[in-house]
Amino acid sequence: MRKGVISGILVLFSLIFANPLVALAAETTKMVTGFGFFGAIVLGASLGVGLGALGCGIGMGHATRGACEGIARNPEIAGRLTVTMILGLAFIEALTIYALVVALILLYANPILPKFLSALGLGG
């Protein structure tokens, strides 16, 4: 069962990333703009931050569980294990912050944003 799921995911990624239409696409000089384009950026940014936070949250849970089990088995190493766990959690949290920074760059380094805000009545 698990092998079939992994092979299905690999086939899906190979169809997406090895698509010859994308590789052989002609260059265009026209810039893609519009509210649909901005909506796709918002959707991509929100999915990126959400999946980044989900993965890091799962990793933090596993790290904390492992540290608690290690302390329960050998209480003498609680100090060293806690320091190592906190350092690892800080590195994991940095990955979430990187996902947030990429999402903010996608949202605010965008030529359509001033038009979008003015259409909403929020910008000048």
Beta strands, then each sheet from edge to edge (+ up, - down):
end
